Amino acid sequence: MNEKMAAQAANKDGFIAALDQSGGSTPKALRLYGVEEGSWSNEAEMFDLIHQMRARIIKSPAFTGDKVMGAILFEQTMDRDIDGTPTAQYLWEKRGVVPFLKIDKGLAPAADGVQLMKPMPELDALLKRAVAKGIFGTKERSVVDAANPKGIAAIVAQQFEVGAQVLSHGLVPIIEPEVTISIADKAEAEEILLAEILKHLDKLPAGQQVMLKLTLPTKANLYKPLVDHPKVMRVVALSGGYSRDEANKKLMENDGVIASFSRALTEGLSAKQNDAEFNAVLASAIDSIFEASRAR
């Protein structure tokens, strides 16, 4: 493990930019960026367009390790270059930003009020490639749609099982059991989730740490026991469909939690903006998320 990256991931003020929209969410991300669906004729062209958007964000003057502690990449982004330098290497060497990789392959069909991750038979091969590319950690997402104890226990068990596989390659997993913000029993689901995560953290071998990426909780500071847990390197929050202002406001109620926003980070950016306009909008977004991430 890169000790400099580990120190930054554990301690530095800032937040993690989630630049990891995958196949399913890419058209929506491009549409919000002002690129309509007719602008590409196949998947390869679509991924070229999203890479151009991500490269533009990463190369923007405001996008540096001063405020952006880390960035989560989609596998295709990891495999591409920015100005001739592999993306993860570019992030760390040119921008001072710790690179993470999204490793899940999407969600399985719903059962017991949750959606587990689809099986990942190729995961070891992907993790080996990630290590070779200079990736520091991974992110894997599953979804909680109800306060169902059986489903939530299954989701956390799967997350920690994948996390153990990630740790065995010397990478730090970001465990992400997202709770859907619109469900009626969100607060109850979060209480069950907290208890399950604590159970698994207590079983982690000595010397190992994970990161956690969680929905901003209904009850402020609910996840403080996780922030303070010796087996947790960092707790980060997803925006989950909240607007940037709303997500920042909720984030500020949770001590020690930093942002890992995706849509809330890119809100207001457009392919039609010139570089000065684009950089100004992004700088303003980065400033607001940075301040919310350290406002304790």
C-alpha positions in Angstrom: 0.0 0.0 0.0 1.2 3.5 -0.8 1.8 5.1 2.6 1.4 8.7 1.3 -2.0 7.8 -0.3 -3.0 6.0 3.0 -2.2 9.1 5.1 -4.2 11.3 2.7 -7.2 8.9 2.6 -7.3 8.6 6.4 -6.6 12.2 7.5 -6.7 14.9 4.9 -9.4 17.5 4.8 -11.4 17.2 1.6 -13.8 14.8 -0.1 -14.0 12.0 -2.7 -15.3 12.8 -6.1 -17.4 9.9 -7.5 -16.6 9.8 -11.2 -17.7 6.3 -11.7 -21.0 6.2 -13.6 -21.0 2.9 -15.4 -22.9 1.6 -18.5 -26.4 2.0 -17.0 -26.0 5.5 -15.6 -23.8 7.0 -18.3 -26.6 8.2 -20.6 -28.2 10.1 -17.7 -24.9 11.6 -16.7 -24.2 12.8 -20.3 -27.8 14.2 -20.6 -27.3 16.3 -17.4 -24.0 17.5 -18.9 -25.9 18.6 -22.0 -25.0 15.8 -24.4 -28.2 14.3 -25.8 -28.7 10.6 -26.4 -28.5 11.0 -30.2 -24.9 12.3 -29.9 -23.4 8.8 -30.1 -24.2 5.8 -32.3 -22.8 3.0 -30.1 -21.5 2.2 -26.6 -17.9 2.9 -27.5 -18.7 6.4 -28.7 -20.8 7.0 -25.5 -17.8 6.0 -23.3 -15.6 8.3 -25.4 -17.9 11.2 -24.5 -18.0 10.4 -20.8 -14.3 10.1 -20.7 -13.9 13.5 -22.3 -16.2 14.9 -19.6 -14.2 13.2 -16.8 -10.9 14.3 -18.2 -12.2 17.8 -18.4 -13.2 17.7 -14.7 -9.9 16.1 -13.6 -7.8 18.6 -15.6 -9.7 21.6 -14.2 -7.5 23.9 -12.1 -9.8 23.5 -9.0 -9.6 19.7 -9.1 -6.6 19.0 -6.9 -5.7 17.2 -3.7 -6.0 20.5 -1.8 -9.8 19.9 -1.7 -10.5 16.7 -3.6 -8.9 14.0 -1.4 -9.7 11.1 -3.8 -11.7 10.1 -6.9 -13.5 6.9 -7.7 -13.1 5.8 -11.3 -15.1 3.4 -13.5 -13.1 0.5 -14.9 -13.0 2.0 -18.4 -11.7 5.3 -17.1 -8.9 3.4 -15.3 -8.0 1.7 -18.6 -7.8 5.0 -20.4 -5.3 7.9 -20.5 -5.4 11.6 -19.9 -2.9 13.4 -22.1 -1.0 10.2 -22.6 -0.8 9.3 -18.9 -2.9 6.4 -17.4 -5.8 8.0 -15.5 -5.0 6.7 -12.0 -1.3 7.8 -12.4 -2.4 11.2 -13.7 -4.7 11.7 -10.7 -2.0 11.0 -8.2 1.1 12.4 -9.9 -0.4 15.5 -11.6 -3.4 16.3 -9.3 -2.4 14.9 -5.9 -5.7 12.9 -5.8 -6.0 9.4 -4.4 -7.4 7.0 -7.1 -10.2 4.4 -6.2 -11.9 2.0 -8.6 -15.6 1.0 -8.7 -15.5 -2.8 -8.9 -19.2 -4.0 -8.7 -21.0 -5.2 -11.8 -24.3 -3.7 -10.9 -27.2 -5.0 -8.8 -29.0 -8.4 -8.6 -32.8 -8.5 -8.6 -34.5 -7.3 -5.4 -35.1 -9.8 -2.6 -35.9 -9.3 1.1 -36.0 -5.6 0.6 -32.5 -5.2 -0.8 -30.4 -5.6 -4.0 -27.2 -7.5 -3.5 -24.3 -7.1 -5.9 -24.2 -9.3 -9.0 -21.6 -12.1 -8.8 -18.1 -11.0 -9.7 -16.2 -14.1 -11.0 -13.5 -11.9 -12.6 -12.8 -9.9 -9.4 -9.3 -11.2 -8.6 -8.1 -10.5 -12.1 -9.6 -6.9 -12.0 -8.0 -6.3 -8.6 -4.6 -7.4 -9.9 -4.9 -4.9 -12.8 -6.0 -2.2 -10.4 -2.8 -2.7 -8.3 -0.7 -2.6 -11.4 -2.4 0.7 -12.4 -1.6 2.4 -9.1 -5.2 2.2 -7.6 -5.3 2.7 -3.8 -8.8 1.3 -3.0 -12.1 0.1 -4.4 -15.8 0.9 -4.1 -18.6 -1.7 -4.3 -22.3 -0.7 -4.1 -25.5 -2.5 -3.1 -28.9 -1.1 -2.1 -31.2 -1.2 0.8 -34.9 -0.5 0.0 -36.6 -1.6 3.2 -35.9 -2.0 7.0 -35.8 -5.8 6.5 -33.3 -7.4 9.0 -32.7 -10.5 6.9 -32.0 -8.5 3.7 -29.8 -6.0 5.5 -27.8 -8.8 7.2 -27.2 -10.4 3.8 -26.1 -7.2 2.2 -23.6 -6.3 4.9 -22.2 -9.9 4.9 -21.7 -9.8 1.1 -20.1 -6.4 1.3 -17.6 -7.5 3.9 -16.9 -10.8 2.0 -16.0 -8.7 -1.1 -14.1 -6.3 1.2 -11.9 -9.2 2.5 -11.1 -10.2 -1.1 -10.1 -6.6 -1.8 -7.9 -6.4 1.3 -6.1 -9.6 0.3 -4.8 -7.6 -2.7 -3.5 -4.8 -0.5 -6.2 -2.4 -1.5 -8.7 -0.6 0.8 -12.4 -1.3 0.1 -15.0 1.4 0.3 -18.0 -0.6 1.4 -21.2 1.0 0.1 -24.6 -0.4 1.3 -26.8 2.6 0.0 -30.1 3.2 1.7 -32.6 4.6 -0.7 -33.5 8.1 0.4 -37.2 7.9 -0.5 -38.2 4.8 1.5 -40.7 5.3 4.4 -38.7 3.3 6.9 -35.3 4.9 6.1 -34.5 5.7 9.7 -35.3 2.2 10.9 -33.2 0.6 8.0 -30.3 2.8 9.1 -30.4 1.6 12.7 -30.4 -2.1 11.5 -27.6 -1.3 9.0 -25.4 0.3 11.7 -25.8 -2.7 14.0 -24.8 -5.1 11.2 -21.8 -3.1 10.1 -20.5 -2.9 13.7 -20.8 -6.7 14.0 -18.6 -7.2 10.9 -16.1 -4.5 11.8 -15.5 -6.2 15.2 -14.6 -9.4 13.3 -12.0 -7.8 11.0 -8.4 -9.0 11.5 -6.1 -6.8 13.5 -4.3 -4.2 11.3 -7.0 -4.1 8.6 -9.2 -1.1 7.9 -12.1 -0.4 5.5 -13.8 2.7 4.4 -17.6 3.1 4.5 -19.8 5.0 2.0 -23.3 5.5 3.4 -26.4 7.5 2.7 -26.7 10.7 4.7 -28.7 9.4 7.7 -32.1 10.6 8.9 -30.8 10.9 12.4 -27.8 13.3 12.5 -24.6 11.6 13.8 -26.1 8.1 13.7 -22.8 6.8 12.2 -20.5 8.5 14.8 -19.7 5.0 16.2 -18.4 4.1 12.7 -16.4 7.3 12.4 -14.7 6.6 15.7 -14.1 2.9 15.0 -10.4 1.8 14.9 -11.2 -0.5 11.9 -12.6 2.3 9.8 -10.2 4.5 7.8 -13.0 7.0 6.8 -16.7 7.4 6.6 -17.9 9.1 3.4 -21.4 10.0 2.4 -23.2 9.7 -0.9 -25.6 12.4 -2.1 -28.2 9.8 -3.1 -30.4 12.0 -5.1 -30.4 15.1 -2.8 -29.5 18.4 -4.5 -26.0 19.7 -3.7 -27.3 22.3 -1.3 -29.4 19.7 0.6 -26.6 17.1 0.6 -24.1 19.7 1.9 -26.6 20.8 4.6 -27.2 17.2 5.8 -23.4 16.4 5.6 -22.7 19.3 8.0 -24.9 17.7 10.7 -22.6 14.6 10.7 -19.3 15.0 12.5 -16.3 13.4 10.9 -18.1 12.3 7.7 -16.9 13.6 4.4 -18.6 13.7 1.0 -18.3 11.3 -1.9 -20.7 13.0 -4.3 -21.4 12.1 -7.9 -24.4 13.9 -9.4 -24.2 16.6 -6.7 -20.6 17.4 -7.7 -21.3 17.7 -11.5 -24.6 19.6 -11.0 -24.5 22.7 -13.3 -21.6 21.6 -15.5 -22.3 21.6 -19.2 -20.5 20.5 -22.4 -21.7 23.9 -23.9 -19.7 26.0 -21.3 -16.4 27.4 -22.4 -13.4 26.5 -20.2 -13.6 29.6 -18.0 -17.4 29.0 -17.3 -16.9 25.3 -16.7 -14.0 25.8 -14.4 -15.8 28.5 -12.4 -18.9 26.3 -11.9 -16.7 23.3 -10.9 -14.6 25.4 -8.5 -17.7 26.7 -6.8 -19.1 23.1 -6.4 -15.7 21.9 -5.1 -15.5 24.7 -2.6 -19.0 24.2 -1.2 -18.5 20.4 -0.8 -15.1 20.8 0.7 -16.4 23.3 3.3 -19.3 21.0 4.2 -16.9 18.1 4.5 -14.8 19.8 7.1 -17.4 22.0 8.8 -17.2 20.5 12.3 
